[in-house]
Amino acid sequence: MKSVAPCPPATEVERIAALPDPVLRNLQITQCYHELAACLPGRTGPGANWCTFATWASKQAGQTIRQEDLSRVVKASLHAAPEVSRAVDQVAAALRRLSPPRPATEIEALVWNTVHPAAVLQRASQAVARGNLKVFAEIGWQFARFAEMCLADESFSEQTISAFCAALRPGEPPDGQGHLRRAFRCYYQVFFENDPQVRAELLLLANIDIGFHEQTRLQPEIAAALEAAVMDPREFVESLLVIVFPGRGLLAALGGVLRWLLGRLKPLNQTAVTLTEAVRQHLRRIISEHLMTLTLPHGAQLRLGRDLEAEFPSSLQHLNNLELRTLLAELDPTPDSLRKTGATDWADLSERLHFIIDFFRCYQEAPDLLQPPFTPEQTAVLRAGRVPAGEL
């Protein structure tokens, strides 16, 4: 039996999942995924397993969780968007007719400040952090449990793998874990399979099964991240009124609601609807572009909205595994082709799965993905329970 790298125990996954700081937790999740991924190649061969891909997806999620450069990009982009600037001018004009005399530039600045892109980014960050934790606490924990129960077996034991799978719920996701059952059984079969072609196809089937389960479970968090830009026009107007009439505080806001109901704020309300919708559409595009970028080792970037420009490895060009071919027929609208892999809407589960399935197939034998996500110095700081300095 080939040597196997030390694997984090299930208790380590539980410790990380319990961390309250989403930034530190994400970084430790990313590192733990790498360590979980490194356990299997000693038994499965050098191909990527699901944790290999999860390492880089989690690292990318960390950028959104930390809001790296996103606030600056959002603010600059909003000010440069003609439709947003026009809507701000309209709201400012309507507000000037209601407020005490103030310079036009001051009123306009108040409107811009009330747009609150920081709140939008915080909502997106929180949604991504929830998804990062949800998947790790479930699937990362199952990988650690699988390693503890099955990794050391020198011969195939139906009793061992059945005992592992018995703890997984039958049925389809999001509630069932039937795809996880089949995935881990495939990984276990690979331990004892000598045919390279069979091994590669079992590994791909396992990765796709887990990817399907993962993405189905993540649907609420991905939708929430993309809809973080939604702003309530009434709340927007109330915030403006509180700022314009600071001496009256909450009373002013309540009066604003009353005037809203009485129709006396109709011009301001109408312009607020136009502005909040323009901001929503613009911010959704920016957040989508941010979420639909995957940075791989050496800084290589994949744009998830574009068709993959890669090739299937020779071992996966022609598939024989019937379960794998059946699953691809269900989930991949262009089987054995990279046409239309780019996702136009990342909130659409079927589009997301189309890209991910072909990504797994193209990159399963990419050696770069096995590299560690952080430098040795950063890893040491993470192990000490701190957020490392430098580019993460």
N, C-alpha and C positions, 0 to 999 in steps of 0.2 A: 504494500500500500504506500502511495506517495505521501510525503510529509505534508502536514496540514498546519497552516498558520494559526496561532492562538485566536480564539473567537470570543468576542464579548459575551458574557452570560446574560440571561434574561433579566437578572437583577440590575445589570448596568443599563439596559434599555429602560427599565422602570425608573431608575434614578434620573436619567436624562429627561425622560418624559415629565417628571415631576418638577423640573426646574421652572421657577416663576418668570425668569427673564427671557422673553422670546428671542432676543438676539443671541445670548449665550446658548440657549437651548438649541437654536437652529444650527449654530456652529458645531456643537457637540453631536447633534443628530447627523450632520454631514460627515464628521469624522467617524462616527460609529457605523454609518452605512459603509464607508470604505473598509473598515475593519471586518465587518460582516461579509462584504463582497470578497475580501481576500482569503476567507476561510475555505471557500468552495473550490477554487481552481485546483487545489491539490487533489481533489477527488473527481471533479468534472472535466478537468482540462482547462486550457487557458481562455476559453470563451467567456464573454461577459454574462453574469447572472443579473437578476432584477436589481439587486443592491448596487451593482456597478453603475447602472444607469441612474438609480435613485441618488447616488452620491452627487452627481453633477446637477441633477434637477434640484436637489436640496440646496446646493451651493448657489444656484441661480436664484432660488426663492429667497435666500438670505439677502440679496441685494434689494429686493422689494421690502422685506421685513425691516431692514435698516434704512430704507428710503434713500439709498446712496445716489446722489446727484439728481434724483427724480424731482425733488422739490424745485431745484433751480431750473430744470428743464421745463417743468410744468408752468412755472411762473412766466418764464420768457416766452413760452409757446402761446400762452393765453393772451398776453399783451400783443403778440404779433398776429393773432387771428383776427381778420377783418370783421367776421360776423360777431365775434365776442365784443370787440371794441365798439361796434355800432350799437349793440344791445346795451352796453354800459352807458353810452351817451344818452340813449333813450330813457333808461332808468334814472339817470342823473337829472335829466330835464324834468321828468315827472316829479322827482323828489324836491327839486328846487321850488316848485309851485306850492309845496306843503310846508317847507321848513322855514325857520327864521332866516333873514338875509345872510347869505354866506357866499364867498367867492365860488365861482363855478368849478375851479380846479380843486377846491377843498371838498365839494360835494362829490365830484368824480372820484377823488381819492378814497372817500368813505365807501363808495360803491365797490371799488376794486378790492378794498380791504375786507369787505363783507362776503366776497366770493369764497373765501376760505379754502384755497386749494390744500392747505396743510391738513384740514379736517378730512378732506377726500383721501389724501395719501395715507392718513392714519387708518382710515377704514379699510383701504386696500391692504395695508401692512398687516392689520389684525386678521383679515380674512385669509391671507396667505399663511400667516403663522398658525392659525387654527388648522388649516389643511396639512401643513407640514407636520404638526404634532399628531393629528388624527391618523395619518398613514403610518408614521413611525411607531406609534404606540400599538398599532395593530399588526402591521406586516413586519416591521423591524423586530418586534417581540417574537413573532412566529419564526423568523429566521434564526434568532438566537436559540429558541426552544428546539428547533430542528437540528441545529448544530449539537446541542447538548444530548439529544436523544439518538441521533442517527449518524453523525459524521464519522464516528470511530468504527462503525460496523465493517468487518472484513469480508463478510459474505451477506448476500441478500437475505433479509429476515422479514417475511410478511407480517409477523407478529409486531415487530418494531414499527414499521411504517404505518400499519393499521392503528396501532396505539396512538401514534402521533396524529393521524388524520381524524381519529375519533373525537378529538377535542375541537375540531373545526365544524361549524354549523353547516348542514346541508343546504342546498338551494342557491338561488341567484343573488348577486349583490343588488342593493346595498346591504341587505340584512343577512343573506346567506353567504357562506364561504366555500361553496362547491368548487369554484375555480382555484381557490388556494389549495384545496385538497388534491386536485389533479396536478397542480403545479409542483407541490412538494413531492408527490409520488414520482413525477418525472425526474426531478433532481436526484431522487434516491436511485431510480433506475440507472441514471447516467453513471453513478458510482461504479456499477458492475458491468457496464456495456463496453465492449472492445471495438465495435464498428464506429469509425469516426463520423460517418454520415448519420447513423442512427443517433449518436450522441448529440450532434449539432442540432438535429431536428427536435429531439426531446428538450434540449436546453431552450430552443426558441419557443416551443409550445409552453413551457413553464413560464418563461418571461412574459409572453403575451397574456397568458391566463392571469398572472398577477397584475399586469398592466391594465387589463380590462376591469378587474376587481377594484384596483386603486382608483382609476379614473371615474368609475361609477360612484364610488364613495366620495370622491372629491367634488362632484358636481355642484353641491350647494356652495362650497367655499370658492370655487372658481367663478361661479355666477356672481357671488357677493363681491369678489374683488373687482370684477369688470363693471358691476353696477355701483361701485363705491362713489362714482361721480354724480349719482342722482341727488339733486337738491330740491327740497320742498319750497315752492315759490312763496307760500304763506310764511314759513319760517324765515325765509330770506327777507321779506318785507318787514316782519316783526323785528329782526335784528337791525335793519336799517333805522327803524323808528326809534329803537332804544338808543342808538348812537346819535341820531339827530336831535332827540329830546332827552339828553342825559339826565337832566334834573328830575324827570318823572319816572325814570327807571322802568320797573315792571308795570306800573300803572300806564305808562305810555304804550308799552307793548300790548297790554290788554285793550287799551283804547284803540290801538291799531287794528286789533282783531274785530272790534265792534264796528269801526269804520269800514273794514273789509266787508262785513256782513251787510252793512247798510248801503254798500256800493259807492261810498264817497271816495274810496281809494282806487276806483276802477282804472284810471290811467296808469297809476303806479303798479297795480296788480298785473295788468296786461303786459307791461314792459318787463316786469319781473319774470313772468312765465317765459317770455321770449329769451331773456338772458339766461335763466337757469337751464333751459333746454339747449341753448348754444354751448354753454359751459359743459353740460353733461356729454353732449356728442363729442366735443373736442377732447375732454379729459378721457373719455372711454377709448378714443383712438390712441392716445398716448399710453395709457395703462395697458391696453391690449398689445401694443408694440413692445412694451417693456416685458410683459409676461410671455410674449411669443418670441423670445430670444433665448437661446440656450448656449452658454459659453462652455466650450470643451477645453481640455488641456491645451497648453501653449497659446491660449487666447483665441482659438478658432471659434467662430460664432455660427450657429445655425439660426436662420430666420424661419420660424415655424409656419409662417404664412406663405412660404415659397416651396415649390416642389424640391424634393431632395435631389441633390446632384451627387450621387454616389452609385455604388454597384453592390449587388448582393454578392457575398463571398461564394466561392465555388461550391462549398459544402451546402449552401442554402439556395442555389439557383433552381434546382429541380427537387421538389419535395415529394416524399413518398409516404410520410406518416399520415394516416387517414384522419386521425383526430385533429392534427394540425391543419390539414387541407380543409376540413369541415369548418373549423373555427375561422380560418381566413375567408372562406366563402361567405360566412355570416357577417364578418366585421370589416373586410377590406373590399371596397367597391371596384378596385382595379387590381385584382390578384396578379402576382408575379410581374407587376409593373409599378414604376414610380410616378406615373401620370396622376395629376390632380392630388398629390399628397399634401400640398400646401393647404393649411386651414385658413379659411376666410374669417371664421368666427370661432374663437377659442372656447367660447361658452357652449358650443355645439358638441355634444359628446361624440357623435359619430364622426365628425370632422377631426376631432382631437385624436380619436382612436386610429383613424386612417393614417395620420402622420406618425403616431407613436409606433404602430405595428411595423411599418416599413423602416422606421428609424432603428428599432430593435434588430430587424433582419439585416440591414446594411452594416450596422456597427457592432454586431455580436463578436466579431473577431478582431476588432480594432484594439491593438495593444495599448495605445495611449490612455484608454479609459481606465486602465488598471492603476494608473499613477495616483499617488496620494493627493488629496485636494489642497493640502496646506504644507508649508515648509516644516522641517523638523522643529525649528524654533517656535513657530506658531502652534504646532501640535503640543509641544511641552507646556506652553502657556495655557492652552485649552485644558490639558490634563490637570493643571493647577486650579482650574475653575475661574479663569479670567478670559476676557476678550482680548485677543492678540492685536498688536499694532500692525500697520502695513496693509497692503491690498489683500482683501479677503474674497 
